[in-house]
């Protein structure tokens, strides 16, 4: 059967996350309904990352097998049309592209790097355009100190202190390849890159870096928290609405 790769974006507000649930709208569930509308078959879709409820995606990647050949442009347009109909005209998910790939391609296990971006709006005035799409932090933040603290987390570490108690990963050891904090006026972005992440790792890191920015803890405290492997010493888990799966990379040979 031909295997297709999808690149998609979605607004996670009102969704229960990527993974299909018994109740609520999920990205995976909506995609599978759209595919069923296209071909009349119940087909399972595999995603590159299982984003939580409320988390957005700028570029999520998924794959599935069809029992017949299909033109990639026709497939993309048809799925977008079915997604619109399923959700009563509301655009929660958009298929950016469709591509025929080798049968060994796997959206999840073939990925060599994932990039997440966490967005903060640092101001006291209420959010309008960014409501539900960023975390509003009212207290002034020292971005330079936040970036310095972020550098202490780069590399291969035991990230137990930044791991959800519900995390199902077999090991807390991950290699964080890149972590940077930047700002333009009141807009703050935290970008993290790694092959894979623990459940809530980026959001827990964000909450801790915000504590640094507010002066509640020091740069060296972040290293101590990491080494302690104690989740209670870490900052709060930042709200899901500020997190975006920004990109997924694969080897050129696949």
N, C-alpha and C positions, 0 to 999 in steps of 0.2 A: 504494500500500500504506500502511496506517496506521502511523505512527511512535509508538513508546512510549518514554517517559523513565522510568528507574528510579532511585530513591535507595536506596542500600544501605550497610550497614556490614559490616566483616569483621575477623577476627582473622588477621593475616598470618603468625603463627607456623606453620611447616611448609609455607607456600606459597612458590612461586618468584616471586611478585609478581603484578601485574595481567596482564602480557602473556603470551599463550599461548606455551608452550615445548615443545620436542620431548620433554623429560622433566620430570616433576614436576607438581604441581597448581598451576594458576594461577587467579586470579579470573575472568579472561576465559574460560578453557577450561571451568571449572565452570559458569559462567552459560550458555555456549553448549550445553553438554550438557543443562542443565535446560530450555532453550528447545526443544531437539530432542525431549526427552521430552514436552514439552507439545504441540508441533505437528507433530513428525515431519519437520521441515525443518532443514537446516544453515544457520544464520543467524549472521552476524558481528555482534558487539556492540562498540560503540565507547565507551571510557571517557573521563572528563574528565581523568584523570591516570594516568600509567603508574607506579604505585608499585613500588618494588623489593621483592625477597624480604625477608620479615620485617616489612615496614611495614604498619601497620594503617590502617583507615579508619573514621571516625565518620559521615561522609557523603560517599561517592563517588557520582558521577552517571554514568549510562550511557544509551545509546539503541540501538534496533534497530528494524527494520521487520518486521512480520508480514504474511503473505499474506492475512490475513482479519481481520475485526473481532473484538475481544475485550473483555469487561468488565474494567475495570482492577483491581477488587478480586479477581475470579476469577483474573486473570493473576498478581497478586502472590502469592496464596495457593497457586496451583498451582506456581509457580516455587520458592517456599519448600519445598514438599513434595518436589519433585524434587531440590532441593539436599540435603535431608536424606537422601534415599535414595541419591544418588550417593556421598555421603561416609560411608556406613554409619552414619547417625544422628548423626554429629558435626556440630555447628553451627559452621561456619567463616564462612559468609556468610548474611546476613539481608536480604531485600528489604524495605525500610521502606515504600516506596510505589511505585505505578505510575500513570502519567499519560499520556493521549493528547496529543501535541504536534504543531505544524505540521511539515510535511516539511522545512522549512529549518532546523529546530533541529538542532544538532550538539553533543553533550555536550562535546567537546573544543574546537572552534573558536568556539562561541558563548559560552563562559565569559568573564566579565569580571573575575573575582577568584577566587583560590584561597587558602584558609587552611590552613596546616600548624601543628600544635602538636607540640613536642618535649618529652617528659616525662623528668625526672630525679628520682631519689630520692637525696637527699644524707644518707646515714647509713652506719654501719659494720656494723650488724646485717644478716644475710642477708635477701634478699627472699623472701617466700612468695606472698602475694596478687598482688604486682606483678611476680613473676618472668616474664620474657619480654614485659613490657608497659612497661618503663621502663629507662633506663640508670642503674645504681647507681654513684654517684661517692662514694668513701669520704672524700676530703679535704674539709674545710670550704670552703664557697664564699661569696664576698662578692657577694651578689645585686645590691647597689646599683652596684658597679663593673661587673658584667656588663651591667646595664641601660644604664649610661652608654655603654659600648662599643658596645652594639647600636644606639644612636641615630646613631652615626657612619656606619652602613651604610645608613641610610634614604635613598631617592632613587634617581636614575638613575646607574648606575655600570657600569664594566667589572668584572665579577665573576670574571675569570679565576682569581684566587687561590683562589676558593671553588668551583671547577668540577672535576668529575671528568674525568680524561683520556679517559674513554669517552663523554663528553657529545657528543651528536649535534646540538645546537642550532647554527644557522647563525651566531649571534652571541653573544658573552659579555656583551653589554650588556643589563641588566635593570633595571626600576624596582621597588624594594622600597618598598611603600607604608606598611608598619607592621612594627615589630619591637619586642617588649617581653619583658622577663624579670621574672617574678613568682614569689613563693614563699608557701606556707602550711606552716609548720613545716618538715618535711623534704622536702616535695613542691615541686619547681621546674618551672615551665612556661615555654617559650620559644615565643611565638606570632609567626608571620610571615605577612604578607599581600602578595600581588602578583598581577598578571594571569597570570604564568607564572614558572616557576623553571628554573634549570639543573639538570642531573643532579647530585645530592648537594649542592646548594647549601645547603639548610637544615642538613644534617648536618655539613657543613664549617664553617659559621658557628657551630653549636653547639659543636663541638670547640674552636674558637678562643675563644669566650666562656667556656668552662669554664677555659681556660688563664688568662684574665683573672681569673676568680673565685678561682682557686688562687694568684694572685700571680705566675705564671710570666711573664706579659707585662703591659704597662700598657694603659690605655685608648687612649693615642695610638699605641701599637704597632699596634692594629687598623687605624687609618687608613693607617699605613705599609704594612701587609700588603696592604690593598686596592689602594693605588696601585702597589705593586710588581708586581702581576699574576703573582706567583710562588707556585705551589701549595705548594712545599716549605716556605714560611714560615708557612703556615696551620696551624691545629691539626689534630689527627687527625679523620678522618671518624667522627662519633659512630655508635654501633651502630644498626642499622635498627630494633631492637625498641622504641626509644623514640619513633619518629616516627609521627604520625597525620595523615592527610588529614582535616581537620576540617570543611571546608565548601567549596562551590563556588557562586558566584553568577552569575546571568544577568540580562540586561535584562528588564524587565517586559513588553516588547513581544514577546518570544519565548516 
